[in-house]
Amino acid sequence: MLFVGSGLSKRYLKNYPSWDELIFNIAKVIGVNKSQIIAMKQAITDSKPSEIQGKINAEIGSNLTKIFRDKIIS
């Protein structure tokens, strides 16, 4: 999964996803629904209240990578 540059591409290129759109699209492909992503984001925010949005998104991306990897292994 590639998350690098999605903010840049959304700003300067047409029809490219934002961070949130990219996360939700990848989550959908691997069988994670929107409510689960929102819950992940809330858990991160609760445990790290001063965390910046980019780091929260990066952590969600890491969580999705782990979920995807676990599905491949099992």
GROMACS elastic network, one bead per residue, 0.5 to 0.9 nm:
[ bonds ]
;  ai    aj funct       b0    kb
    1    26     6  0.80070   500
    1    61     6  0.81148   500
    1    64     6  0.87813   500
    1    65     6  0.70009   500
    2     5     6  0.86488   500
    2     6     6  0.87895   500
    2    61     6  0.88181   500
    3     6     6  0.61079   500
    3    19     6  0.75109   500
    3    22     6  0.76169   500
    3    23     6  0.82926   500
    3    58     6  0.77888   500
    3    61     6  0.73702   500
    4     7     6  0.82223   500
    4     8     6  0.88721   500
    5     8     6  0.51541   500
    5     9     6  0.61102   500
    5    10     6  0.85626   500
    5    19     6  0.88357   500
    6     9     6  0.51299   500
    6    10     6  0.60685   500
    6    11     6  0.86141   500
    6    16     6  0.74930   500
    6    17     6  0.65006   500
    6    18     6  0.57011   500
    6    19     6  0.57298   500
    6    22     6  0.76195   500
    7    10     6  0.52191   500
    7    11     6  0.63086   500
    7    12     6  0.87841   500
    7    17     6  0.80225   500
    7    18     6  0.56963   500
    7    19     6  0.61994   500
    8    11     6  0.52684   500
    8    12     6  0.62421   500
    8    13     6  0.80224   500
    8    18     6  0.86519   500
    9    12     6  0.52909   500
    9    13     6  0.51188   500
    9    14     6  0.78711   500
    9    15     6  0.88231   500
    9    16     6  0.60566   500
    9    17     6  0.76038   500
    9    18     6  0.78805   500
   10    13     6  0.56857   500
   10    14     6  0.68798   500
   10    15     6  0.73175   500
   10    16     6  0.51619   500
   10    17     6  0.57889   500
   10    18     6  0.54509   500
   10    19     6  0.85113   500
   11    14     6  0.80732   500
   11    16     6  0.85792   500
   11    18     6  0.84295   500
   12    16     6  0.89238   500
   13    16     6  0.63155   500
   14    17     6  0.89183   500
   16    22     6  0.87800   500
   17    20     6  0.77110   500
   17    21     6  0.52911   500
   17    22     6  0.54659   500
   17    25     6  0.89301   500
   18    21     6  0.50916   500
   18    22     6  0.59832   500
   18    23     6  0.84854   500
   19    22     6  0.51314   500
   19    23     6  0.60977   500
   19    24     6  0.85987   500
   19    54     6  0.84830   500
   19    57     6  0.70959   500
   20    23     6  0.50910   500
   20    24     6  0.60847   500
   20    25     6  0.84668   500
   20    57     6  0.77068   500
   21    24     6  0.51725   500
   21    25     6  0.59888   500
   21    26     6  0.85487   500
   22    25     6  0.51277   500
   22    26     6  0.61258   500
   22    27     6  0.83835   500
   23    26     6  0.53308   500
   23    27     6  0.59484   500
   23    28     6  0.85458   500
   23    37     6  0.82188   500
   23    57     6  0.78520   500
   23    60     6  0.77640   500
   23    61     6  0.68732   500
   23    64     6  0.83803   500
   24    27     6  0.50141   500
   24    28     6  0.60892   500
   24    29     6  0.87209   500
   24    32     6  0.83851   500
   24    33     6  0.78154   500
   24    34     6  0.65601   500
   24    37     6  0.74151   500
   25    28     6  0.52177   500
   25    29     6  0.64574   500
   25    30     6  0.89722   500
   26    29     6  0.51390   500
   26    30     6  0.64722   500
   26    31     6  0.87171   500
   26    32     6  0.84189   500
   26    64     6  0.80396   500
   27    30     6  0.53100   500
   27    31     6  0.61536   500
   27    33     6  0.65404   500
   27    34     6  0.77703   500
   27    37     6  0.76736   500
   27    64     6  0.67441   500
   28    31     6  0.51109   500
   28    32     6  0.53651   500
   28    33     6  0.59223   500
   28    34     6  0.77748   500
   29    32     6  0.75351   500
   30    33     6  0.89710   500
   30    64     6  0.81841   500
   30    67     6  0.79384   500
   30    68     6  0.63110   500
   30    71     6  0.84279   500
   31    68     6  0.89950   500
   32    35     6  0.83424   500
   32    36     6  0.63513   500
   32    37     6  0.72449   500
   32    64     6  0.82809   500
   32    67     6  0.87103   500
   33    36     6  0.53998   500
   33    37     6  0.66013   500
   33    38     6  0.89073   500
   34    37     6  0.51205   500
   34    38     6  0.62196   500
   34    39     6  0.86026   500
   35    38     6  0.50591   500
   35    39     6  0.61154   500
   35    40     6  0.85999   500
   36    40     6  0.61462   500
   36    41     6  0.86166   500
   37    41     6  0.61765   500
   37    42     6  0.85741   500
   37    60     6  0.75976   500
   38    41     6  0.50840   500
   38    42     6  0.61383   500
   38    43     6  0.86197   500
   39    42     6  0.50288   500
   39    43     6  0.61048   500
   39    44     6  0.86188   500
   40    43     6  0.51647   500
   40    44     6  0.62840   500
   40    45     6  0.86165   500
   40    60     6  0.67711   500
   40    63     6  0.84120   500
   41    44     6  0.52145   500
   41    45     6  0.61336   500
   41    46     6  0.85606   500
   41    56     6  0.68401   500
   41    57     6  0.78513   500
   41    59     6  0.86911   500
   41    60     6  0.68971   500
   42    46     6  0.59458   500
   42    47     6  0.85427   500
   43    46     6  0.50754   500
   43    47     6  0.62033   500
   43    48     6  0.84685   500
   44    47     6  0.52397   500
   44    48     6  0.58894   500
   44    49     6  0.78305   500
   44    51     6  0.83403   500
   44    56     6  0.66777   500
   44    59     6  0.79995   500
   44    60     6  0.84233   500
   45    48     6  0.50631   500
   45    50     6  0.76407   500
   45    51     6  0.69216   500
   45    56     6  0.74734   500
   46    49     6  0.55742   500
   48    51     6  0.54500   500
   48    56     6  0.89450   500
   49    52     6  0.87001   500
   51    54     6  0.83750   500
   51    55     6  0.66197   500
   51    56     6  0.66614   500
   52    55     6  0.55835   500
   52    56     6  0.64097   500
   52    57     6  0.88552   500
   53    56     6  0.50023   500
   53    57     6  0.61404   500
   53    58     6  0.85294   500
   54    57     6  0.51523   500
   54    58     6  0.61340   500
   54    59     6  0.86508   500
   55    59     6  0.61110   500
   55    60     6  0.85633   500
   56    59     6  0.51318   500
   56    60     6  0.62667   500
   56    61     6  0.85941   500
   57    60     6  0.50200   500
   57    61     6  0.61052   500
   57    62     6  0.86226   500
   58    62     6  0.62521   500
   58    63     6  0.86733   500
   59    63     6  0.62137   500
   59    64     6  0.86350   500
   60    64     6  0.61873   500
   60    65     6  0.85588   500
   61    64     6  0.50743   500
   61    65     6  0.61552   500
   61    66     6  0.86871   500
   62    66     6  0.62904   500
   62    67     6  0.87072   500
   63    66     6  0.51431   500
   63    67     6  0.62906   500
   63    68     6  0.86551   500
   64    67     6  0.50010   500
   64    68     6  0.60663   500
   64    69     6  0.84759   500
   65    68     6  0.50951   500
   65    69     6  0.60546   500
   65    70     6  0.85296   500
   66    69     6  0.50389   500
   66    70     6  0.60280   500
   66    71     6  0.85814   500
   67    70     6  0.51319   500
   67    71     6  0.62668   500
   67    72     6  0.87790   500
   68    71     6  0.51764   500
   68    72     6  0.63983   500
   68    73     6  0.88035   500
   69    72     6  0.51508   500
   69    73     6  0.62592   500
   69    74     6  0.87422   500
   70    73     6  0.51412   500
   70    74     6  0.61617   500
   71    74     6  0.53663   500
